[in-house]
């Protein structure tokens, strides 16, 4: 059975450091689009789902999606999408619109992975957990040390210094935390570091006028991605309902693995009127695919040749089914 391939992007931008591997350069994204036009059948996600439901997907059908709603989706990605005449869907997190706040993984990078001087010892509560570390000599992190370490990312098995160690460990703790516990921990880190909570222009979300501009473009569709980017499986039903909201056709689960949402989450999405939801695990979209567990393939900053090779692997992926993690909040 022919399946469709959904690609998951986050950002189109070049940054000094990218520990989560969320960024694709403008040059590489342009190559991705040229490759898709040459070897695939790019289409909107809405069209892909309609054709899949009818069993009429063409071979090598591909849909592009972006999670989070960073400003560069509009300013960098959209001009390239227009030039190639390729549509995309953006799942935007609404709670950071028109604010100076960053997502916690970006905020932690701002605090720990950029040159600065921090207190040597850190003790911070993340919910019921107490995290402590001694930054030792890296309490002062020089531009030279940053230049040496800036290509480190979280997929690497070792950390070159306590700075990367604390980044990786706090990302894990904050991912598992509730929205309230995460906010309290970040407030404590802002105070401890002396760096405050104001984020950077390079890491902001689209503003309300920018969102309106993007939504007016016929190549773009928009979907929901919650207010505060929680791990929904950690939140109460009431909190999940507030985060999910309504008014969109599609939704993307924050983080998106089967541990990050539950069957109850799916029921809440259906009640809110959503027609589909995207996850973050590999697989093809067919007539049999659960529309509330749409698989996607995560895209990295590959050049054109590497992207084409990865794309061939995506096309060869065998359709598979998976179960939602139904553990309770207390056991998550």
TORRO-143588 format. One record per residue (C-alpha): residue in one letter; x, y, z. Coordinates in Angstrom, 3 decimals, always signed. Layout:
N
+----+----------+----------+----------+
| aa |       xx |       yy |       zz |
+----+----------+----------+----------+
|  a |        X |        Y |        Z |
...
+----+----------+----------+----------+
END
This chain:
332
+----+----------+----------+----------+
| aa |       xx |       yy |       zz |
+----+----------+----------+----------+
|  x |   +0.000 |   +0.000 |   +0.000 |
|  x |   +1.296 |   +3.440 |   -0.961 |
|  x |   +2.013 |   +5.655 |   +2.030 |
|  x |   +2.578 |   +9.358 |   +2.511 |
|  x |   +5.617 |  +10.883 |   +4.201 |
|  x |   +5.210 |  +13.800 |   +6.624 |
|  x |   +8.394 |  +15.751 |   +7.319 |
|  x |   +8.906 |  +17.502 |  +10.662 |
|  x |  +10.931 |  +20.726 |  +10.714 |
|  x |  +11.267 |  +23.368 |  +13.432 |
|  x |  +13.482 |  +26.216 |  +12.264 |
|  x |  +15.141 |  +27.555 |   +9.093 |
|  x |  +18.014 |  +29.652 |  +10.377 |
|  x |  +21.748 |  +29.619 |  +11.095 |
|  x |  +22.676 |  +30.027 |  +14.786 |
|  x |  +25.988 |  +29.894 |  +16.695 |
|  x |  +24.850 |  +26.801 |  +18.598 |
|  x |  +21.974 |  +24.366 |  +18.142 |
|  x |  +22.079 |  +21.758 |  +20.930 |
|  x |  +18.641 |  +20.328 |  +20.077 |
|  x |  +19.393 |  +20.095 |  +16.320 |
|  x |  +16.265 |  +22.069 |  +15.454 |
|  x |  +17.803 |  +24.336 |  +12.818 |
|  x |  +18.096 |  +23.782 |   +9.077 |
|  x |  +20.107 |  +26.401 |   +7.225 |
|  x |  +18.441 |  +28.432 |   +4.498 |
|  x |  +20.797 |  +26.981 |   +1.891 |
|  x |  +20.033 |  +23.413 |   +2.954 |
|  x |  +16.274 |  +24.019 |   +3.139 |
|  x |  +16.350 |  +25.377 |   -0.409 |
|  x |  +18.135 |  +22.173 |   -1.445 |
|  x |  +15.523 |  +20.095 |   +0.357 |
|  x |  +12.766 |  +21.801 |   -1.604 |
|  x |  +14.564 |  +21.334 |   -4.919 |
|  x |  +15.008 |  +17.655 |   -4.099 |
|  x |  +11.342 |  +17.237 |   -3.208 |
|  x |  +10.271 |  +18.828 |   -6.474 |
|  x |  +12.583 |  +16.478 |   -8.381 |
|  x |  +12.037 |  +13.104 |   -6.689 |
|  x |   +8.765 |  +13.387 |   -4.757 |
|  x |   +5.185 |  +14.658 |   -4.933 |
|  x |   +4.973 |  +17.517 |   -2.406 |
|  x |   +1.486 |  +18.494 |   -1.265 |
|  x |   -0.265 |  +20.067 |   +1.701 |
|  x |   -0.923 |  +17.927 |   +4.752 |
|  x |   -4.675 |  +18.432 |   +4.323 |
|  x |   -4.552 |  +17.109 |   +0.770 |
|  x |   -2.377 |  +14.187 |   +1.827 |
|  x |   -4.866 |  +13.145 |   +4.498 |
|  x |   -7.799 |  +13.398 |   +2.091 |
|  x |   -6.027 |  +11.287 |   -0.522 |
|  x |   -4.855 |   +8.756 |   +2.077 |
|  x |   -8.404 |   +8.337 |   +3.407 |
|  x |   -9.615 |   +7.695 |   -0.132 |
|  x |   -6.749 |   +5.304 |   -0.912 |
|  x |   -5.564 |   +7.579 |   -3.739 |
|  x |   -2.137 |   +8.748 |   -2.576 |
|  x |   +0.406 |   +9.091 |   -5.374 |
|  x |   +3.783 |   +7.489 |   -4.936 |
|  x |   +6.297 |   +9.507 |   -2.889 |
|  x |   +3.703 |  +11.893 |   -1.512 |
|  x |   +5.339 |  +14.305 |   +0.940 |
|  x |   +3.960 |  +16.995 |   +3.259 |
|  x |   +6.079 |  +19.553 |   +5.136 |
|  x |   +5.245 |  +20.551 |   +8.707 |
|  x |   +6.851 |  +22.943 |  +11.196 |
|  x |   +6.393 |  +22.742 |  +14.953 |
|  x |   +6.476 |  +25.607 |  +17.484 |
|  x |   +5.980 |  +28.740 |  +15.354 |
|  x |   +9.394 |  +30.437 |  +15.403 |
|  x |   +9.607 |  +33.762 |  +13.532 |
|  x |  +12.002 |  +32.336 |  +10.940 |
|  x |   +9.193 |  +30.109 |   +9.610 |
|  x |   +7.750 |  +33.299 |   +8.151 |
|  x |  +10.867 |  +35.302 |   +7.316 |
|  x |  +13.196 |  +32.514 |   +6.109 |
|  x |  +11.155 |  +29.417 |   +5.272 |
|  x |   +8.153 |  +31.005 |   +3.568 |
|  x |  +10.110 |  +32.870 |   +0.841 |
|  x |  +11.802 |  +29.583 |   -0.084 |
|  x |   +8.483 |  +27.731 |   -0.046 |
|  x |   +7.038 |  +30.408 |   -2.334 |
|  x |   +9.967 |  +30.157 |   -4.736 |
|  x |   +9.460 |  +26.393 |   -4.965 |
|  x |   +5.643 |  +26.594 |   -4.805 |
|  x |   +5.584 |  +23.976 |   -2.019 |
|  x |   +2.950 |  +24.194 |   +0.759 |
|  x |   +3.547 |  +23.618 |   +4.468 |
|  x |   +1.672 |  +23.385 |   +7.759 |
|  x |   +2.796 |  +25.279 |  +10.869 |
|  x |   +1.764 |  +24.135 |  +14.342 |
|  x |   +2.243 |  +27.218 |  +16.508 |
|  x |   +2.492 |  +27.459 |  +20.292 |
|  x |   +0.255 |  +30.376 |  +21.211 |
|  x |   +1.472 |  +31.261 |  +24.707 |
|  x |   +4.753 |  +32.850 |  +23.619 |
|  x |   +3.218 |  +35.132 |  +20.984 |
|  x |   +4.138 |  +38.785 |  +21.621 |
|  x |   +6.319 |  +37.907 |  +24.625 |
|  x |  +10.058 |  +38.094 |  +25.322 |
|  x |  +10.112 |  +34.552 |  +26.709 |
|  x |  +11.816 |  +31.594 |  +25.103 |
|  x |  +11.027 |  +27.877 |  +25.167 |
|  x |  +12.760 |  +26.268 |  +28.122 |
|  x |  +15.322 |  +24.439 |  +25.934 |
|  x |  +16.315 |  +27.739 |  +24.324 |
|  x |  +16.303 |  +29.529 |  +27.681 |
|  x |  +18.630 |  +26.902 |  +29.154 |
|  x |  +20.940 |  +27.320 |  +26.163 |
|  x |  +20.943 |  +31.087 |  +26.735 |
|  x |  +21.904 |  +30.592 |  +30.385 |
|  x |  +24.350 |  +27.672 |  +30.253 |
|  x |  +25.779 |  +27.364 |  +26.745 |
|  x |  +26.674 |  +30.975 |  +25.938 |
|  x |  +29.746 |  +32.847 |  +27.247 |
|  x |  +29.006 |  +34.390 |  +30.672 |
|  x |  +29.791 |  +34.127 |  +34.361 |
|  x |  +27.403 |  +32.238 |  +36.642 |
|  x |  +27.464 |  +31.351 |  +40.349 |
|  x |  +29.611 |  +28.253 |  +40.763 |
|  x |  +27.036 |  +26.134 |  +42.578 |
|  x |  +23.470 |  +25.526 |  +41.502 |
|  x |  +20.621 |  +24.056 |  +43.531 |
|  x |  +17.156 |  +24.222 |  +41.982 |
|  x |  +13.865 |  +22.443 |  +42.595 |
|  x |  +12.011 |  +20.976 |  +39.631 |
|  x |   +8.731 |  +19.848 |  +41.098 |
|  x |   +9.587 |  +17.296 |  +43.783 |
|  x |  +13.099 |  +16.776 |  +42.475 |
|  x |  +16.124 |  +18.705 |  +43.718 |
|  x |  +18.879 |  +19.298 |  +41.193 |
|  x |  +22.385 |  +20.316 |  +42.269 |
|  x |  +25.653 |  +20.730 |  +40.384 |
|  x |  +29.015 |  +22.452 |  +40.768 |
|  x |  +30.060 |  +24.244 |  +37.579 |
|  x |  +33.646 |  +24.301 |  +38.838 |
|  x |  +35.983 |  +26.269 |  +36.581 |
|  x |  +33.270 |  +26.662 |  +33.925 |
|  x |  +31.318 |  +29.042 |  +36.167 |
|  x |  +33.089 |  +31.544 |  +33.948 |
|  x |  +32.572 |  +30.393 |  +30.362 |
|  x |  +34.836 |  +32.255 |  +27.974 |
|  x |  +34.258 |  +33.008 |  +24.274 |
|  x |  +37.145 |  +30.654 |  +23.485 |
|  x |  +35.542 |  +27.820 |  +25.458 |
|  x |  +32.238 |  +28.503 |  +23.746 |
|  x |  +33.898 |  +28.402 |  +20.323 |
|  x |  +35.418 |  +25.036 |  +21.201 |
|  x |  +32.136 |  +23.542 |  +22.447 |
|  x |  +29.509 |  +25.273 |  +20.282 |
|  x |  +28.981 |  +22.293 |  +17.974 |
|  x |  +27.991 |  +19.989 |  +20.848 |
|  x |  +24.448 |  +18.626 |  +20.763 |
|  x |  +22.297 |  +16.416 |  +22.972 |
|  x |  +22.717 |  +13.344 |  +20.762 |
|  x |  +26.415 |  +13.154 |  +21.672 |
|  x |  +27.116 |  +10.588 |  +24.415 |
|  x |  +29.442 |  +12.757 |  +26.490 |
|  x |  +29.444 |  +16.383 |  +27.639 |
|  x |  +32.653 |  +18.393 |  +27.151 |
|  x |  +32.110 |  +20.355 |  +30.379 |
|  x |  +29.708 |  +20.748 |  +33.334 |
|  x |  +27.880 |  +23.390 |  +31.256 |
|  x |  +26.684 |  +20.811 |  +28.717 |
|  x |  +25.988 |  +18.292 |  +31.468 |
|  x |  +23.648 |  +20.649 |  +33.322 |
|  x |  +21.959 |  +21.617 |  +30.065 |
|  x |  +21.201 |  +18.008 |  +29.144 |
|  x |  +20.025 |  +17.046 |  +32.628 |
|  x |  +17.829 |  +20.093 |  +33.176 |
|  x |  +16.251 |  +19.645 |  +29.733 |
|  x |  +15.252 |  +16.155 |  +30.786 |
|  x |  +13.822 |  +17.279 |  +34.117 |
|  x |  +11.897 |  +20.183 |  +32.606 |
|  x |  +10.529 |  +18.010 |  +29.813 |
|  x |   +9.020 |  +15.698 |  +32.437 |
|  x |   +7.762 |  +18.556 |  +34.639 |
|  x |   +4.295 |  +20.062 |  +34.659 |
|  x |   +3.863 |  +23.546 |  +33.219 |
|  x |   +3.617 |  +25.034 |  +36.717 |
|  x |   +6.731 |  +23.239 |  +38.020 |
|  x |   +8.657 |  +24.146 |  +34.871 |
|  x |   +7.758 |  +27.839 |  +35.219 |
|  x |   +8.828 |  +27.872 |  +38.886 |
|  x |  +12.151 |  +26.209 |  +38.068 |
|  x |  +12.887 |  +28.618 |  +35.208 |
|  x |  +12.049 |  +31.622 |  +37.414 |
|  x |  +14.531 |  +30.320 |  +39.992 |
|  x |  +17.197 |  +29.870 |  +37.288 |
|  x |  +16.627 |  +33.403 |  +36.008 |
|  x |  +17.176 |  +34.759 |  +39.527 |
|  x |  +20.165 |  +32.500 |  +40.228 |
|  x |  +21.913 |  +33.355 |  +36.968 |
|  x |  +21.228 |  +37.076 |  +37.174 |
|  x |  +20.304 |  +36.979 |  +33.485 |
|  x |  +16.603 |  +37.637 |  +33.884 |
|  x |  +13.792 |  +36.187 |  +31.777 |
|  x |  +13.958 |  +38.392 |  +28.664 |
|  x |  +14.677 |  +36.273 |  +25.626 |
|  x |  +16.555 |  +36.966 |  +22.421 |
|  x |  +15.220 |  +38.278 |  +19.133 |
|  x |  +16.785 |  +35.263 |  +17.417 |
|  x |  +14.736 |  +32.804 |  +19.483 |
|  x |  +11.301 |  +34.416 |  +19.607 |
|  x |   +8.008 |  +33.158 |  +18.266 |
|  x |   +6.022 |  +34.924 |  +15.560 |
|  x |   +4.166 |  +37.999 |  +16.781 |
|  x |   +0.404 |  +38.342 |  +16.341 |
|  x |   +0.824 |  +40.510 |  +13.192 |
|  x |   +3.346 |  +38.014 |  +11.803 |
|  x |   +0.969 |  +35.127 |  +12.484 |
|  x |   -1.786 |  +37.006 |  +10.654 |
|  x |   +0.571 |  +37.645 |   +7.738 |
|  x |   +1.558 |  +33.974 |   +7.587 |
|  x |   -2.019 |  +32.728 |   +7.860 |
|  x |   -2.995 |  +34.895 |   +4.901 |
|  x |   -0.529 |  +33.106 |   +2.644 |
|  x |   -2.234 |  +30.400 |   +0.543 |
|  x |   +0.779 |  +28.084 |   +0.831 |
|  x |   +0.516 |  +27.853 |   +4.609 |
|  x |   -1.935 |  +26.029 |   +6.843 |
|  x |   -1.932 |  +26.432 |  +10.629 |
|  x |   -2.667 |  +24.007 |  +13.431 |
|  x |   -2.667 |  +23.981 |  +17.223 |
|  x |   +0.390 |  +23.185 |  +19.365 |
|  x |   -0.929 |  +24.138 |  +22.846 |
|  x |   -0.359 |  +27.306 |  +24.840 |
|  x |   +2.773 |  +26.464 |  +26.849 |
|  x |   +4.196 |  +23.374 |  +25.117 |
|  x |   +3.562 |  +20.942 |  +28.002 |
|  x |   +4.088 |  +17.237 |  +28.121 |
|  x |   +0.352 |  +16.608 |  +27.985 |
|  x |   +0.587 |  +13.189 |  +29.638 |
|  x |   +1.799 |  +14.953 |  +32.804 |
|  x |   -1.129 |  +17.359 |  +33.018 |
|  x |   -4.615 |  +16.951 |  +34.505 |
|  x |   -7.577 |  +16.607 |  +32.110 |
|  x |   -8.648 |  +20.161 |  +32.919 |
|  x |   -5.157 |  +21.510 |  +32.235 |
|  x |   -4.910 |  +19.507 |  +29.014 |
|  x |   -8.242 |  +20.866 |  +27.811 |
|  x |   -7.101 |  +24.441 |  +28.418 |
|  x |   -3.810 |  +23.828 |  +26.624 |
|  x |   -5.448 |  +22.117 |  +23.648 |
|  x |   -8.056 |  +24.818 |  +23.001 |
|  x |  -10.042 |  +24.634 |  +19.773 |
|  x |  -10.627 |  +26.407 |  +16.475 |
|  x |   -8.085 |  +24.532 |  +14.364 |
|  x |   -8.460 |  +21.536 |  +12.077 |
|  x |   -5.145 |  +19.974 |  +13.016 |
|  x |   -2.956 |  +19.627 |  +16.080 |
|  x |   +0.598 |  +18.583 |  +16.894 |
|  x |   +1.485 |  +17.021 |  +20.252 |
|  x |   +4.335 |  +18.849 |  +22.016 |
|  x |   +7.396 |  +16.551 |  +21.983 |
|  x |   +5.143 |  +14.004 |  +20.295 |
|  x |   +6.351 |  +10.565 |  +21.394 |
|  x |   +3.824 |   +8.001 |  +22.595 |
|  x |   +4.856 |   +8.824 |  +26.169 |
|  x |   +3.948 |  +12.499 |  +25.735 |
|  x |   +0.171 |  +12.077 |  +25.335 |
|  x |   -2.487 |   +9.530 |  +26.280 |
|  x |   -5.762 |   +8.133 |  +25.000 |
|  x |   -7.459 |  +10.738 |  +27.185 |
|  x |   -5.570 |  +13.438 |  +25.267 |
|  x |   -6.921 |  +12.071 |  +21.992 |
|  x |  -10.466 |  +12.072 |  +23.359 |
|  x |  -10.066 |  +15.707 |  +24.410 |
|  x |   -8.852 |  +16.627 |  +20.914 |
|  x |  -11.858 |  +14.951 |  +19.329 |
|  x |  -14.218 |  +16.733 |  +21.720 |
|  x |  -12.530 |  +20.044 |  +20.872 |
|  x |  -13.278 |  +19.459 |  +17.189 |
|  x |   -9.862 |  +18.576 |  +15.797 |
|  x |   -9.769 |  +16.259 |  +12.796 |
|  x |   -6.202 |  +14.986 |  +13.144 |
|  x |   -3.060 |  +15.187 |  +15.272 |
|  x |   +0.614 |  +14.759 |  +14.399 |
|  x |   +3.020 |  +12.781 |  +16.553 |
|  x |   +6.805 |  +12.493 |  +16.514 |
|  x |   +7.734 |   +8.943 |  +15.585 |
|  x |   +8.607 |   +7.406 |  +12.241 |
|  x |   +6.066 |   +5.892 |   +9.889 |
|  x |   +4.060 |   +6.277 |   +6.711 |
|  x |   +0.519 |   +7.635 |   +6.414 |
|  x |   -1.958 |   +5.215 |   +4.834 |
|  x |   -5.703 |   +4.641 |   +4.877 |
|  x |   -5.250 |   +2.550 |   +8.037 |
|  x |   -3.268 |   +5.206 |   +9.954 |
|  x |   -4.917 |   +6.581 |  +13.080 |
|  x |   -5.546 |  +10.254 |  +12.165 |
|  x |   -4.756 |  +11.186 |  +15.777 |
|  x |   -1.365 |   +9.474 |  +15.660 |
|  x |   +0.065 |  +10.688 |  +12.366 |
|  x |   +3.733 |   +9.659 |  +12.157 |
|  x |   +6.371 |  +12.072 |  +10.953 |
|  x |  +10.044 |  +11.903 |  +10.041 |
|  x |  +12.267 |  +14.420 |  +11.827 |
|  x |  +14.493 |  +16.425 |   +9.469 |
|  x |  +17.978 |  +17.586 |  +10.423 |
|  x |  +20.365 |  +20.072 |   +8.815 |
|  x |  +21.318 |  +17.790 |   +5.939 |
|  x |  +22.736 |  +19.033 |   +2.663 |
|  x |  +20.924 |  +18.118 |   -0.540 |
|  x |  +22.653 |  +14.761 |   -1.071 |
|  x |  +22.200 |  +13.629 |   +2.525 |
|  x |  +18.569 |  +14.759 |   +2.475 |
|  x |  +17.876 |  +12.751 |   -0.680 |
|  x |  +19.437 |   +9.681 |   +0.907 |
|  x |  +17.333 |  +10.141 |   +4.049 |
|  x |  +14.249 |  +10.699 |   +1.926 |
|  x |  +14.786 |   +7.363 |   +0.164 |
|  x |  +14.997 |   +5.695 |   +3.578 |
|  x |  +11.753 |   +7.411 |   +4.603 |
|  x |   +9.999 |   +6.182 |   +1.461 |
|  x |  +11.169 |   +2.623 |   +2.183 |
|  x |   +9.859 |   +2.661 |   +5.748 |
|  x |   +7.339 |   -0.114 |   +6.353 |
|  x |   +3.960 |   +1.048 |   +7.756 |
|  x |   +3.563 |   +0.094 |  +11.370 |
|  x |   +1.059 |   +0.707 |  +14.124 |
|  x |   +1.694 |   +1.817 |  +17.674 |
|  x |   -0.148 |   +2.191 |  +20.899 |
|  x |   -0.601 |   +5.402 |  +22.834 |
|  x |   +1.042 |   +5.349 |  +26.237 |
|  x |   -1.884 |   +5.102 |  +28.651 |
|  x |   -0.001 |   +5.503 |  +31.893 |
|  x |   -1.586 |   +7.820 |  +34.437 |
|  x |   -0.131 |  +11.228 |  +35.253 |
|  x |   +1.211 |   +9.908 |  +38.542 |
|  x |   +3.217 |   +7.206 |  +36.779 |
|  x |   +4.368 |   +9.311 |  +33.825 |
+----+----------+----------+----------+
END
